[in-house]
Amino acid sequence: MNAFVLAVALLIDMPGEPLPYAKPVGATKVKYIEFLENNSHILYPLIAVVVVALIAFGVISAWRTEDMDGLQKAELKREIIRELRREIWGMTAESIAKNVGIERMKLLKILEEMQADNIVEARTDTRHVTTWKMKGLSNSM
């Protein structure tokens, strides 16, 4: 009978005693979070490498799309030289871009390349207006 009383006492909830742990009703077992936690030493560095590779790919593709091929660049340089020979005192980049028909930033890049090749020269006046001209056409600049 002693064992029976002890078994009944164990089954009865006594006030002040903590209840045994039971999983909450809303809790679920999520396997992908456990997978991430168990393999985080592999997954997170792999994600970082993929992100860096995507950024590098984006930068390289942006450089390639902005750059023009050699034949197109040579044709533009020829048009620029033709315009600068018409105006021996020089032209601003805006007027050259308007006459040649390309955007100003691409034109400035080509003009700087031509200046490095010693084909054209640039002069900036006190109003901060840069005038480009062919080298050797006039000596007053």
C-alpha positions as CSV (number, residue, x, y, z in Angstrom):
1,M,0.0,0.0,0.0
2,N,2.9,2.3,0.7
3,A,4.0,2.1,-3.0
4,F,0.4,2.9,-4.1
5,V,0.3,6.1,-1.9
6,L,3.8,7.1,-3.2
7,A,2.6,6.6,-6.9
8,V,-0.6,8.7,-6.2
9,A,1.5,11.4,-4.5
10,L,3.8,11.6,-7.5
11,L,0.8,12.0,-9.9
12,I,-0.9,14.7,-7.9
13,D,0.4,18.2,-8.5
14,M,1.4,19.7,-5.3
15,P,1.1,23.5,-4.9
16,G,4.4,25.3,-5.1
17,E,6.2,22.7,-7.1
18,P,7.3,23.6,-10.7
19,L,5.5,21.8,-13.5
20,P,7.6,19.5,-15.7
21,Y,8.8,21.1,-19.0
22,A,6.4,20.7,-21.9
23,K,7.0,22.2,-25.3
24,P,4.8,25.2,-26.0
25,V,1.9,24.6,-28.4
26,G,3.1,27.2,-30.9
27,A,6.6,25.9,-31.1
28,T,7.7,24.0,-34.2
29,K,10.9,22.2,-35.0
30,V,12.5,24.1,-37.9
31,K,15.1,22.0,-39.7
32,Y,16.7,24.7,-41.8
33,I,17.6,26.8,-38.8
34,E,19.3,23.8,-37.2
35,F,21.1,23.2,-40.5
36,L,22.3,26.8,-40.5
37,E,23.4,26.7,-36.9
38,N,25.3,23.4,-37.4
39,N,27.0,24.4,-40.6
40,S,27.6,28.2,-40.0
41,H,31.4,27.8,-40.1
42,I,31.0,26.7,-43.8
43,L,28.0,28.6,-45.0
44,Y,28.7,32.2,-43.9
45,P,32.3,32.3,-45.4
46,L,30.8,30.8,-48.6
47,I,28.2,33.5,-48.8
48,A,30.9,36.2,-48.3
49,V,33.0,34.8,-51.1
50,V,30.0,34.7,-53.5
51,V,29.1,38.3,-52.6
52,V,32.7,39.5,-53.3
53,A,32.7,37.6,-56.6
54,L,29.4,39.2,-57.6
55,I,30.7,42.7,-56.8
56,A,34.0,42.0,-58.7
57,F,32.0,40.8,-61.7
58,G,29.8,43.9,-61.6
59,V,32.7,46.2,-61.6
60,I,34.5,44.5,-64.4
61,S,31.4,44.4,-66.6
62,A,30.8,48.1,-65.9
63,W,34.3,48.9,-67.1
64,R,33.8,46.9,-70.2
65,T,30.5,48.5,-71.2
66,E,31.9,52.1,-70.8
67,D,34.9,51.4,-72.8
68,M,34.6,51.6,-76.6
69,D,36.5,49.5,-79.1
70,G,39.6,50.8,-80.8
71,L,38.0,51.4,-84.2
72,Q,35.2,53.5,-82.7
73,K,37.7,55.5,-80.6
74,A,39.9,56.2,-83.6
75,E,36.9,57.4,-85.6
76,L,35.9,59.8,-82.7
77,K,39.5,61.0,-82.4
78,R,39.5,61.8,-86.1
79,E,36.2,63.7,-85.8
80,I,37.6,65.7,-82.9
81,I,40.8,66.5,-84.8
82,R,38.7,67.7,-87.8
83,E,36.6,70.0,-85.5
84,L,39.7,71.4,-83.8
85,R,41.4,72.1,-87.1
86,R,38.4,74.2,-88.1
87,E,38.7,76.4,-85.0
88,I,42.4,77.0,-84.7
89,W,41.9,79.1,-81.5
90,G,40.4,76.2,-79.7
91,M,37.0,75.0,-78.6
92,T,35.3,74.1,-75.4
93,A,34.4,70.5,-74.6
94,E,30.7,71.3,-74.8
95,S,31.0,72.7,-78.3
96,I,33.1,69.8,-79.5
97,A,30.6,67.3,-78.0
98,K,27.8,69.1,-79.7
99,N,29.5,69.1,-83.1
100,V,30.8,65.5,-82.9
101,G,27.6,64.1,-81.3
102,I,28.8,62.3,-78.2
103,E,28.3,62.9,-74.5
104,R,30.6,65.2,-72.7
105,M,32.2,62.7,-70.3
106,K,33.2,60.3,-73.0
107,L,34.6,63.3,-75.0
108,L,36.6,64.5,-72.0
109,K,38.1,61.0,-71.5
110,I,39.2,60.9,-75.2
111,L,40.6,64.5,-75.0
112,E,42.6,63.6,-72.0
113,E,44.0,60.5,-73.8
114,M,44.9,62.7,-76.8
115,Q,46.5,65.2,-74.4
116,A,48.6,62.4,-73.0
117,D,49.6,61.4,-76.5
118,N,50.7,65.0,-77.1
119,I,48.1,65.7,-79.9
120,V,46.0,68.4,-78.2
121,E,46.5,70.8,-75.4
122,A,44.2,72.4,-72.9
123,R,44.1,75.8,-71.3
124,T,41.8,77.0,-68.5
125,D,41.1,80.7,-68.2
126,T,40.2,82.7,-65.1
127,R,36.5,81.9,-65.6
128,H,37.4,78.2,-65.3
129,V,36.5,77.5,-68.9
130,T,38.8,74.9,-70.5
131,T,39.6,75.4,-74.2
132,W,41.0,72.5,-76.2
133,K,43.1,73.0,-79.4
134,M,45.4,71.2,-81.7
135,K,49.0,71.3,-80.7
136,G,51.1,73.5,-83.0
137,L,48.3,75.3,-84.9
138,S,48.7,78.6,-83.2
139,N,51.4,79.9,-80.8
140,S,49.3,82.4,-78.8
141,M,47.9,79.8,-76.3
